[in-house]
């Protein structure tokens, strides 16, 4: 197979480290990235990666563009993969699936490298015949300046085709991307059904992200904020686990909940700042629907009572609106 042409939709910290990994086995001229606020810096200098794993001062310079339309001009023969690394937030008149549509051809595999649950269906609806890969990542990284990214600890990718019973040709595209990531130095695996990995991550994200955003406390700080805080968080995680089990993922049991909780309780203060907390502190919109809202709607469809998750959802939605209150509600 010839070297694939890849569009990375999202030039933030995840996209930058991902591009570095791709560059280890693919000519960087085959990689195009859609940037926003850091476009000028990336277009001129590329990305600088400072990693505790791969090294510091690492330079990688893909073709930077401002839009998907511009990306199609940079690669007129089309893309083999579109890797979506933006936050799973639809804002404005177009969904993210609609935004990438100009770059999608019959040969394009769409890879969702985003948080949350139930994020794949809008893409399946718009691109019913294209391969879709759902990707769960564990890769701590932060953009410390435009085009400069700090990365620590690990780069783990869990990939799976969506739906899980996709045709062999679609599974092969996921296999190929898995091989590319491993060749670049990541730890990547192709799972038969990646939704289990999504629920496992949501167990933590769905609880800590909105709670830390609402309280403006890091995870360890929140756990120490009151005598009942740890019990409350444990119950939120338990509600998320009950939704996962109702969806058929019985592996998400009480033992897993306790094990995940123990990771946070074992950390030294102040603990970890979840991405949603960082967004709240900067006044940026939050990934409420993908991380909390979709899980809540699944629970409601299945008749499950999840009162804590429901309360967190509506409070977080209010917080999110506070960053940009609609004119009709300003009075």
C-alpha contacts under 8 A as a table, 3 or more apart, distances in Angstrom:
res1	aa1	res2	aa2	distance
3	X	26	X	6.39
3	X	27	X	7.85
3	X	30	X	7.82
4	X	26	X	7.69
4	X	30	X	7.03
4	X	79	X	7.45
4	X	80	X	5.60
4	X	81	X	7.28
5	X	30	X	4.83
5	X	31	X	6.11
5	X	78	X	7.48
5	X	79	X	5.01
5	X	80	X	5.32
5	X	81	X	6.63
6	X	30	X	6.24
6	X	31	X	4.93
6	X	32	X	6.35
6	X	79	X	5.56
6	X	80	X	6.00
6	X	81	X	4.87
6	X	82	X	5.86
6	X	83	X	7.34
7	X	31	X	5.94
7	X	32	X	4.85
7	X	33	X	5.76
7	X	34	X	7.65
7	X	71	X	7.64
7	X	79	X	6.50
7	X	81	X	6.30
7	X	82	X	4.72
7	X	83	X	6.17
8	X	11	X	7.23
8	X	15	X	6.60
8	X	19	X	7.78
8	X	31	X	7.36
8	X	32	X	6.14
8	X	33	X	4.62
8	X	34	X	6.36
8	X	82	X	5.87
8	X	83	X	4.77
8	X	84	X	6.07
8	X	85	X	6.99
9	X	15	X	7.69
9	X	33	X	5.96
9	X	34	X	5.11
9	X	35	X	7.59
9	X	68	X	7.98
9	X	82	X	6.91
9	X	83	X	5.98
9	X	84	X	4.78
9	X	85	X	5.94
9	X	86	X	6.67
9	X	100	X	7.93
10	X	15	X	5.79
10	X	33	X	6.67
10	X	34	X	5.51
10	X	35	X	5.83
10	X	36	X	7.80
10	X	84	X	6.44
10	X	85	X	5.09
10	X	86	X	4.82
11	X	14	X	7.56
11	X	15	X	5.00
11	X	16	X	6.00
11	X	33	X	6.10
11	X	34	X	5.97
11	X	35	X	4.66
11	X	36	X	7.14
11	X	38	X	7.64
11	X	85	X	7.67
11	X	86	X	7.80
12	X	15	X	5.32
12	X	16	X	6.07
12	X	35	X	7.56
12	X	85	X	7.76
12	X	86	X	7.40
12	X	143	X	6.67
12	X	147	X	7.82
13	X	16	X	5.12
13	X	17	X	6.35
13	X	141	X	5.86
13	X	142	X	5.34
13	X	143	X	5.07
13	X	149	X	5.75
13	X	150	X	7.85
14	X	17	X	5.45
14	X	18	X	6.04
14	X	85	X	6.36
14	X	139	X	7.59
14	X	141	X	6.65
14	X	142	X	7.94
15	X	18	X	5.03
15	X	19	X	6.06
15	X	85	X	5.66
15	X	86	X	7.94
16	X	19	X	5.15
16	X	20	X	6.40
16	X	47	X	6.41
16	X	49	X	7.63
16	X	147	X	7.79
16	X	149	X	7.20
17	X	20	X	5.06
17	X	21	X	6.37
17	X	49	X	6.91
17	X	141	X	7.94
17	X	149	X	7.62
17	X	151	X	7.60
18	X	21	X	5.10
18	X	22	X	6.23
19	X	22	X	4.96
19	X	23	X	6.08
19	X	31	X	7.59
19	X	60	X	7.56
19	X	62	X	7.66
20	X	23	X	5.11
20	X	24	X	6.84
20	X	49	X	7.87
20	X	60	X	6.07
20	X	184	X	7.83
21	X	24	X	5.61
21	X	25	X	7.81
21	X	181	X	6.35
21	X	183	X	7.99
21	X	184	X	4.43
21	X	185	X	6.48
21	X	186	X	7.05
22	X	25	X	5.96
22	X	26	X	5.82
22	X	28	X	7.79
22	X	180	X	6.68
22	X	181	X	6.49
22	X	184	X	5.87
23	X	26	X	4.98
23	X	27	X	6.01
23	X	28	X	5.35
23	X	60	X	7.44
23	X	184	X	7.17
24	X	27	X	7.91
24	X	183	X	7.02
24	X	184	X	4.83
24	X	185	X	7.96
25	X	180	X	6.60
25	X	183	X	6.26
25	X	184	X	6.07
26	X	30	X	7.06
27	X	30	X	5.70
27	X	31	X	7.60
28	X	31	X	5.31
28	X	60	X	7.70
28	X	61	X	6.99
28	X	62	X	5.55
29	X	32	X	7.68
29	X	62	X	6.31
29	X	63	X	6.82
30	X	62	X	7.87
31	X	62	X	5.51
31	X	63	X	6.39
32	X	62	X	5.69
32	X	63	X	4.65
32	X	64	X	5.89
32	X	65	X	7.23
32	X	71	X	6.75
32	X	74	X	7.72
33	X	62	X	6.68
33	X	63	X	6.22
33	X	64	X	5.02
33	X	65	X	6.18
33	X	71	X	7.77
34	X	64	X	6.07
34	X	65	X	5.03
34	X	66	X	5.46
34	X	67	X	5.74
34	X	68	X	6.70
34	X	71	X	7.28
35	X	38	X	6.24
35	X	39	X	5.02
35	X	42	X	7.90
35	X	64	X	6.60
35	X	65	X	6.19
35	X	66	X	5.48
35	X	67	X	7.49
36	X	39	X	5.47
36	X	66	X	6.30
37	X	40	X	7.79
37	X	146	X	7.77
38	X	41	X	5.55
38	X	42	X	6.20
38	X	146	X	4.97
38	X	147	X	6.17
39	X	42	X	5.22
39	X	43	X	5.79
39	X	64	X	6.83
39	X	65	X	7.17
39	X	66	X	6.74
40	X	43	X	5.26
40	X	44	X	6.19
41	X	44	X	5.32
41	X	45	X	5.76
41	X	46	X	6.86
41	X	146	X	6.14
41	X	147	X	6.00
42	X	45	X	5.21
42	X	46	X	4.11
42	X	47	X	5.89
42	X	61	X	7.34
42	X	64	X	6.47
42	X	146	X	7.53
42	X	147	X	5.49
43	X	46	X	5.90
43	X	61	X	7.84
43	X	63	X	7.01
43	X	64	X	5.11
43	X	65	X	7.52
45	X	61	X	6.81
45	X	147	X	7.91
46	X	59	X	6.91
46	X	60	X	5.66
46	X	61	X	3.95
46	X	62	X	6.50
46	X	147	X	6.66
47	X	58	X	7.97
47	X	59	X	5.80
47	X	60	X	5.35
47	X	61	X	6.07
47	X	147	X	4.75
47	X	148	X	5.86
47	X	149	X	7.47
48	X	57	X	5.82
48	X	58	X	5.38
48	X	59	X	4.80
48	X	60	X	6.67
48	X	147	X	6.25
48	X	148	X	4.79
48	X	149	X	6.24
49	X	55	X	7.88
49	X	56	X	6.26
49	X	57	X	5.80
49	X	58	X	4.90
49	X	59	X	6.49
49	X	148	X	6.10
49	X	149	X	5.01
49	X	150	X	6.14
49	X	151	X	7.19
50	X	54	X	7.91
50	X	55	X	6.16
50	X	56	X	4.03
50	X	57	X	5.50
50	X	58	X	6.45
50	X	148	X	7.70
50	X	149	X	6.11
50	X	150	X	4.87
50	X	151	X	6.09
51	X	54	X	5.33
51	X	55	X	5.03
51	X	56	X	5.49
51	X	150	X	5.91
51	X	151	X	4.52
51	X	152	X	5.69
52	X	55	X	5.95
52	X	56	X	7.38
52	X	151	X	6.51
52	X	152	X	5.11
52	X	153	X	6.67
53	X	151	X	7.91
53	X	152	X	6.67
53	X	153	X	6.77
53	X	154	X	7.09
55	X	58	X	6.65
63	X	74	X	7.90
65	X	68	X	7.69
65	X	70	X	6.04
65	X	71	X	6.04
66	X	70	X	6.61
66	X	71	X	7.89
67	X	70	X	5.18
67	X	71	X	6.32
68	X	71	X	4.79
68	X	72	X	6.40
68	X	99	X	7.12
68	X	100	X	6.16
68	X	102	X	6.75
68	X	103	X	6.48
69	X	72	X	5.31
69	X	73	X	6.81
69	X	102	X	6.39
69	X	103	X	7.30
70	X	73	X	5.22
70	X	74	X	6.46
71	X	74	X	4.98
71	X	75	X	6.28
71	X	103	X	7.42
72	X	75	X	5.12
72	X	76	X	5.44
72	X	78	X	6.80
72	X	102	X	7.31
72	X	103	X	5.82
73	X	76	X	5.34
75	X	78	X	5.73
75	X	79	X	7.24
78	X	103	X	6.72
78	X	104	X	7.52
78	X	105	X	6.77
78	X	108	X	7.85
79	X	82	X	6.82
79	X	103	X	6.95
79	X	104	X	7.20
79	X	105	X	7.46
79	X	107	X	7.52
79	X	108	X	5.83
80	X	107	X	5.99
80	X	108	X	4.55
80	X	109	X	6.03
81	X	108	X	5.35
81	X	109	X	4.72
81	X	110	X	5.93
81	X	111	X	7.13
82	X	104	X	7.90
82	X	108	X	6.97
82	X	109	X	6.29
82	X	110	X	5.01
82	X	111	X	6.02
83	X	110	X	6.32
83	X	111	X	4.79
83	X	112	X	6.30
83	X	113	X	6.73
84	X	110	X	7.63
84	X	111	X	6.04
84	X	112	X	5.12
84	X	113	X	5.61
84	X	114	X	7.24
85	X	112	X	7.01
85	X	113	X	5.20
85	X	114	X	6.04
86	X	89	X	8.00
86	X	113	X	7.96
86	X	114	X	6.95
87	X	114	X	6.32
87	X	115	X	7.46
87	X	287	X	6.74
88	X	114	X	6.14
88	X	115	X	6.82
88	X	116	X	7.78
88	X	119	X	7.71
88	X	287	X	6.01
88	X	290	X	6.37
89	X	96	X	7.80
89	X	285	X	7.87
89	X	286	X	7.38
89	X	287	X	5.71
89	X	289	X	7.73
89	X	290	X	7.68
90	X	94	X	7.13
90	X	95	X	5.14
90	X	96	X	6.12
91	X	94	X	6.96
91	X	95	X	7.00
92	X	95	X	7.77
94	X	98	X	5.89
94	X	99	X	6.38
95	X	98	X	5.14
95	X	99	X	6.25
96	X	99	X	4.85
96	X	100	X	6.46
97	X	100	X	5.60
97	X	101	X	6.45
97	X	122	X	6.61
97	X	123	X	5.56
97	X	126	X	7.18
98	X	101	X	5.12
98	X	126	X	7.80
99	X	102	X	7.35
100	X	103	X	5.71
100	X	104	X	6.69
101	X	104	X	5.19
104	X	107	X	7.80
104	X	108	X	5.65
105	X	108	X	5.32
106	X	129	X	7.55
106	X	130	X	6.42
107	X	130	X	7.20
108	X	130	X	6.44
108	X	131	X	7.19
109	X	130	X	5.97
109	X	131	X	4.72
109	X	132	X	5.76
109	X	133	X	7.32
109	X	173	X	7.06
110	X	130	X	7.26
110	X	131	X	6.27
110	X	132	X	4.82
110	X	133	X	6.15
111	X	132	X	5.77
111	X	133	X	4.50
111	X	134	X	5.90
111	X	135	X	6.86
112	X	120	X	7.54
112	X	132	X	7.68
112	X	133	X	6.20
112	X	134	X	5.04
112	X	135	X	5.73
113	X	134	X	6.66
113	X	135	X	4.84
113	X	136	X	6.32
113	X	137	X	6.97
114	X	135	X	6.96
114	X	136	X	6.89
114	X	137	X	7.75
115	X	136	X	7.06
115	X	198	X	7.88
115	X	202	X	7.91
115	X	290	X	6.95
115	X	291	X	6.69
116	X	119	X	6.66
116	X	198	X	6.88
116	X	202	X	6.28
116	X	205	X	7.91
116	X	206	X	7.96
116	X	290	X	4.54
116	X	291	X	4.27
116	X	292	X	7.65
117	X	195	X	7.88
117	X	198	X	6.32
117	X	199	X	7.06
117	X	202	X	7.28
117	X	290	X	5.82
117	X	291	X	6.40
117	X	294	X	6.40
117	X	295	X	6.69
118	X	121	X	6.69
118	X	290	X	6.97
118	X	294	X	6.20
118	X	295	X	7.80
119	X	122	X	7.06
119	X	290	X	6.35
120	X	123	X	5.58
120	X	124	X	6.34
120	X	132	X	7.96
120	X	134	X	7.22
120	X	162	X	7.29
121	X	124	X	4.90
121	X	125	X	6.00
122	X	125	X	5.17
122	X	126	X	6.33
123	X	126	X	5.17
123	X	127	X	5.73
123	X	128	X	7.69
123	X	132	X	7.87
124	X	127	X	5.11
124	X	128	X	4.91
124	X	129	X	7.94
124	X	130	X	7.92
124	X	132	X	7.46
125	X	128	X	5.66
127	X	130	X	5.58
130	X	170	X	7.80
131	X	161	X	7.30
131	X	162	X	7.61
131	X	166	X	7.92
131	X	170	X	4.88
131	X	171	X	7.88
131	X	173	X	7.31
132	X	161	X	5.78
132	X	162	X	5.38
132	X	163	X	7.82
132	X	170	X	7.46
133	X	159	X	6.53
133	X	160	X	5.53
133	X	161	X	4.48
133	X	162	X	5.76
133	X	174	X	6.33
134	X	159	X	5.87
134	X	160	X	5.44
134	X	161	X	6.08
134	X	162	X	6.25
134	X	194	X	6.91
135	X	157	X	6.57
135	X	158	X	5.59
135	X	159	X	4.50
135	X	160	X	6.51
135	X	194	X	7.45
136	X	157	X	5.77
136	X	158	X	5.06
136	X	159	X	6.50
136	X	194	X	7.78
136	X	197	X	6.82
136	X	198	X	6.29
136	X	201	X	7.92
137	X	155	X	7.37
137	X	156	X	5.60
137	X	157	X	4.63
137	X	158	X	6.38
138	X	154	X	7.11
138	X	155	X	5.99
138	X	156	X	5.03
138	X	157	X	6.61
139	X	151	X	7.46
139	X	152	X	7.43
139	X	153	X	7.44
139	X	154	X	5.68
139	X	155	X	4.59
139	X	156	X	6.23
140	X	151	X	5.86
140	X	152	X	5.69
140	X	153	X	6.89
140	X	154	X	7.21
140	X	155	X	7.75
141	X	149	X	6.72
141	X	150	X	5.41
141	X	151	X	4.23
141	X	152	X	6.41
142	X	149	X	5.53
142	X	150	X	5.26
142	X	151	X	6.65
143	X	146	X	6.82
143	X	147	X	6.93
143	X	148	X	5.63
143	X	149	X	4.26
143	X	150	X	6.28
144	X	148	X	5.76
144	X	149	X	5.70
144	X	150	X	6.66
145	X	148	X	5.07
145	X	149	X	7.20
154	X	186	X	7.83
155	X	186	X	5.23
155	X	187	X	6.20
156	X	186	X	6.11
156	X	187	X	4.83
156	X	188	X	5.82
157	X	186	X	7.38
157	X	187	X	6.20
157	X	188	X	4.54
157	X	189	X	6.47
158	X	188	X	5.80
158	X	189	X	5.15
158	X	190	X	6.10
158	X	191	X	6.75
158	X	194	X	6.97
158	X	197	X	7.28
159	X	174	X	7.04
159	X	178	X	7.23
159	X	188	X	7.31
159	X	189	X	6.08
159	X	190	X	4.75
159	X	191	X	5.96
159	X	194	X	6.22
160	X	164	X	6.98
160	X	171	X	7.97
160	X	174	X	6.76
160	X	190	X	5.53
160	X	191	X	5.17
160	X	192	X	6.07
160	X	193	X	5.92
160	X	194	X	4.81
161	X	164	X	5.42
161	X	165	X	7.75
161	X	166	X	6.40
161	X	170	X	7.01
161	X	171	X	6.10
161	X	174	X	6.53
161	X	192	X	7.53
161	X	193	X	7.40
161	X	194	X	7.47
162	X	165	X	7.45
162	X	166	X	6.45
163	X	166	X	5.49
164	X	192	X	6.20
164	X	193	X	5.19
164	X	194	X	7.61
166	X	170	X	6.13
166	X	171	X	6.65
167	X	170	X	5.48
167	X	171	X	6.53
168	X	171	X	4.97
168	X	172	X	6.20
169	X	172	X	5.12
169	X	173	X	6.69
170	X	173	X	5.31
170	X	174	X	6.74
171	X	174	X	5.18
171	X	175	X	6.26
172	X	175	X	4.87
172	X	176	X	6.16
173	X	176	X	5.11
173	X	177	X	6.35
174	X	177	X	5.21
174	X	178	X	6.15
174	X	190	X	7.09
175	X	178	X	5.07
175	X	179	X	6.28
175	X	190	X	6.58
176	X	179	X	5.10
176	X	180	X	6.30
177	X	180	X	5.00
177	X	181	X	6.25
178	X	181	X	5.25
178	X	182	X	6.26
178	X	188	X	5.68
178	X	189	X	6.33
178	X	190	X	6.52
179	X	182	X	5.17
179	X	183	X	6.06
179	X	188	X	7.74
180	X	183	X	5.09
180	X	184	X	6.31
181	X	184	X	5.08
181	X	185	X	6.65
181	X	186	X	5.48
181	X	187	X	7.31
181	X	188	X	6.29
182	X	185	X	5.25
182	X	186	X	4.87
182	X	187	X	5.69
182	X	188	X	5.73
183	X	186	X	7.28
191	X	194	X	5.52
193	X	196	X	6.60
194	X	197	X	5.32
194	X	198	X	6.47
195	X	198	X	4.81
195	X	199	X	6.24
196	X	199	X	5.20
196	X	200	X	6.21
196	X	249	X	6.32
197	X	200	X	5.01
197	X	201	X	6.26
198	X	201	X	5.28
198	X	202	X	6.03
199	X	202	X	4.84
199	X	203	X	6.12
199	X	241	X	7.81
199	X	244	X	6.25
199	X	252	X	7.61
200	X	203	X	5.32
200	X	204	X	7.44
200	X	252	X	6.78
201	X	204	X	5.63
201	X	205	X	6.16
202	X	205	X	4.68
202	X	206	X	5.00
202	X	207	X	7.74
202	X	240	X	7.67
202	X	291	X	6.85
203	X	206	X	5.72
203	X	207	X	6.58
203	X	237	X	5.61
203	X	240	X	5.99
203	X	241	X	6.55
203	X	257	X	7.39
204	X	207	X	5.47
204	X	208	X	5.89
204	X	209	X	7.81
204	X	237	X	7.06
204	X	260	X	7.09
205	X	208	X	5.44
205	X	209	X	5.24
205	X	274	X	8.00
205	X	291	X	6.83
206	X	209	X	6.05
206	X	210	X	6.88
206	X	237	X	7.62
206	X	240	X	7.42
206	X	291	X	5.43
206	X	292	X	5.62
207	X	210	X	6.30
207	X	211	X	6.27
207	X	233	X	6.70
207	X	236	X	6.05
207	X	237	X	5.94
208	X	211	X	5.18
208	X	212	X	5.70
208	X	219	X	6.60
208	X	233	X	7.80
208	X	274	X	7.04
209	X	212	X	5.49
209	X	213	X	6.10
209	X	274	X	5.47
209	X	275	X	6.80
209	X	276	X	5.20
209	X	277	X	6.42
210	X	213	X	4.94
210	X	214	X	5.97
210	X	276	X	6.53
210	X	277	X	7.31
210	X	288	X	7.75
210	X	312	X	6.85
210	X	313	X	7.85
210	X	316	X	6.31
211	X	214	X	5.20
211	X	215	X	6.02
211	X	312	X	7.30
212	X	215	X	5.13
212	X	216	X	5.27
212	X	217	X	5.11
212	X	218	X	5.80
212	X	219	X	6.41
212	X	222	X	7.04
212	X	273	X	7.60
212	X	274	X	7.01
212	X	276	X	7.57
212	X	277	X	5.54
213	X	216	X	5.06
213	X	217	X	7.22
213	X	274	X	7.88
213	X	276	X	5.68
213	X	277	X	3.85
213	X	278	X	7.46
213	X	279	X	7.89
213	X	280	X	5.76
213	X	281	X	7.73
213	X	316	X	7.86
214	X	277	X	7.57
214	X	280	X	8.00
214	X	315	X	7.72
214	X	316	X	6.67
214	X	319	X	7.37
215	X	222	X	7.41
216	X	277	X	6.30
216	X	280	X	7.89
216	X	281	X	7.40
217	X	221	X	5.62
217	X	222	X	5.49
217	X	273	X	7.68
217	X	277	X	7.79
218	X	221	X	5.16
218	X	222	X	6.10
218	X	270	X	6.28
218	X	271	X	5.61
218	X	272	X	5.44
218	X	273	X	4.86
218	X	274	X	7.19
218	X	277	X	7.86
219	X	222	X	5.25
219	X	223	X	6.34
219	X	264	X	6.84
219	X	270	X	7.54
219	X	271	X	5.54
219	X	272	X	5.69
219	X	273	X	6.77
219	X	274	X	7.76
220	X	223	X	5.09
220	X	224	X	6.39
220	X	264	X	6.41
220	X	265	X	6.64
220	X	267	X	6.86
220	X	268	X	7.28
220	X	269	X	5.72
220	X	270	X	5.68
220	X	271	X	4.74
220	X	272	X	7.21
221	X	224	X	5.23
221	X	225	X	6.15
221	X	269	X	6.59
221	X	270	X	5.63
221	X	271	X	6.74
222	X	225	X	4.93
222	X	226	X	7.81
222	X	229	X	6.80
223	X	226	X	7.12
223	X	229	X	5.26
223	X	230	X	5.15
223	X	265	X	7.54
224	X	227	X	7.20
224	X	229	X	6.98
224	X	230	X	7.75
225	X	229	X	6.55
226	X	229	X	5.35
227	X	230	X	7.35
228	X	231	X	5.34
228	X	232	X	6.13
229	X	232	X	5.10
229	X	233	X	6.21
230	X	233	X	5.19
230	X	234	X	6.11
231	X	234	X	5.05
231	X	235	X	6.28
232	X	235	X	5.17
232	X	236	X	6.41
233	X	236	X	5.07
233	X	237	X	6.27
234	X	237	X	5.14
234	X	238	X	6.11
234	X	257	X	7.44
234	X	258	X	7.72
234	X	261	X	7.03
235	X	238	X	4.80
235	X	239	X	6.24
235	X	308	X	7.79
236	X	239	X	5.14
236	X	240	X	6.50
236	X	308	X	6.01
236	X	309	X	6.11
237	X	240	X	5.15
237	X	241	X	6.18
237	X	257	X	6.51
238	X	241	X	4.96
238	X	242	X	6.19
238	X	254	X	7.14
238	X	257	X	6.68
239	X	242	X	5.09
239	X	243	X	6.55
239	X	306	X	5.68
239	X	308	X	7.84
239	X	309	X	7.12
240	X	243	X	5.21
240	X	244	X	6.45
240	X	295	X	7.39
240	X	309	X	7.80
241	X	244	X	5.06
241	X	245	X	6.26
241	X	252	X	5.60
241	X	253	X	6.47
241	X	254	X	7.79
241	X	257	X	7.41
242	X	245	X	5.12
242	X	246	X	6.19
242	X	252	X	7.92
242	X	253	X	7.98
243	X	246	X	5.03
243	X	247	X	6.34
243	X	295	X	7.20
243	X	298	X	7.20
243	X	299	X	5.76
243	X	304	X	7.43
244	X	247	X	5.06
244	X	248	X	6.60
244	X	249	X	5.40
244	X	250	X	7.20
244	X	252	X	6.53
245	X	248	X	5.01
245	X	249	X	4.61
245	X	250	X	4.62
245	X	251	X	7.44
245	X	252	X	6.39
245	X	253	X	7.69
246	X	249	X	7.16
246	X	250	X	7.87
246	X	302	X	7.49
249	X	252	X	6.10
250	X	253	X	6.41
251	X	256	X	7.88
252	X	256	X	6.00
252	X	257	X	7.38
253	X	256	X	5.38
253	X	257	X	6.45
254	X	257	X	4.93
254	X	258	X	6.17
255	X	258	X	5.22
255	X	259	X	6.13
256	X	259	X	5.00
256	X	260	X	6.13
257	X	260	X	5.26
257	X	261	X	6.18
258	X	261	X	5.05
258	X	262	X	6.06
259	X	262	X	5.13
259	X	263	X	6.71
260	X	263	X	5.40
260	X	264	X	7.29
261	X	264	X	5.56
261	X	265	X	6.40
262	X	265	X	4.98
262	X	266	X	5.91
263	X	266	X	5.36
263	X	267	X	6.73
264	X	267	X	5.32
264	X	271	X	7.56
267	X	271	X	6.10
268	X	271	X	6.05
273	X	277	X	6.32
273	X	278	X	6.70
274	X	277	X	5.37
274	X	278	X	6.54
275	X	278	X	5.05
275	X	279	X	6.23
276	X	279	X	4.99
276	X	280	X	6.13
276	X	286	X	5.91
276	X	287	X	7.00
277	X	280	X	5.00
277	X	281	X	6.16
278	X	281	X	5.19
278	X	282	X	6.31
279	X	282	X	5.15
279	X	283	X	6.01
279	X	284	X	4.80
279	X	285	X	6.56
279	X	286	X	6.38
280	X	283	X	5.00
280	X	284	X	5.88
280	X	285	X	7.24
280	X	286	X	7.06
280	X	319	X	7.95
280	X	320	X	7.71
281	X	284	X	7.70
283	X	323	X	5.65
284	X	320	X	7.91
284	X	323	X	6.93
285	X	320	X	5.71
285	X	323	X	7.12
286	X	320	X	6.03
287	X	290	X	5.85
287	X	291	X	6.11
288	X	291	X	5.46
288	X	292	X	5.40
288	X	293	X	6.02
288	X	313	X	7.20
288	X	316	X	6.92
288	X	317	X	6.79
289	X	292	X	5.47
289	X	293	X	4.05
289	X	294	X	5.66
290	X	293	X	6.09
290	X	294	X	5.62
290	X	295	X	7.84
291	X	294	X	6.80
291	X	295	X	7.15
292	X	295	X	5.47
292	X	296	X	6.21
292	X	309	X	7.49
292	X	313	X	6.15
293	X	296	X	5.07
293	X	297	X	6.22
293	X	313	X	6.43
294	X	297	X	5.16
294	X	298	X	6.29
295	X	298	X	5.14
295	X	299	X	6.30
296	X	299	X	5.05
296	X	300	X	6.23
296	X	306	X	7.64
296	X	309	X	6.98
296	X	310	X	6.57
296	X	313	X	7.96
297	X	300	X	4.99
297	X	301	X	6.10
298	X	301	X	5.10
298	X	302	X	6.27
299	X	302	X	5.15
299	X	303	X	6.09
299	X	304	X	4.94
299	X	305	X	7.20
299	X	306	X	7.24
300	X	303	X	4.98
300	X	304	X	5.82
300	X	305	X	7.47
301	X	304	X	7.72
306	X	309	X	5.57
306	X	310	X	6.17
307	X	310	X	5.03
307	X	311	X	6.15
308	X	311	X	5.16
308	X	312	X	6.19
309	X	312	X	5.07
309	X	313	X	6.11
310	X	313	X	5.10
310	X	314	X	6.50
311	X	314	X	5.45
311	X	315	X	6.22
312	X	315	X	5.20
312	X	316	X	5.92
313	X	316	X	5.18
313	X	317	X	6.05
314	X	317	X	5.00
314	X	318	X	6.25
315	X	318	X	5.08
315	X	319	X	6.29
316	X	319	X	4.92
316	X	320	X	6.09
317	X	320	X	5.04
317	X	321	X	6.24
318	X	321	X	5.13
318	X	322	X	6.27
319	X	322	X	5.13
319	X	323	X	7.19
320	X	323	X	5.83
320	X	324	X	7.68
321	X	324	X	5.47
321	X	325	X	5.42
321	X	326	X	7.85
322	X	325	X	5.45
325	X	329	X	6.73
325	X	330	X	6.72
326	X	329	X	5.54
326	X	330	X	6.64
327	X	330	X	5.20
327	X	331	X	7.61
328	X	331	X	6.83
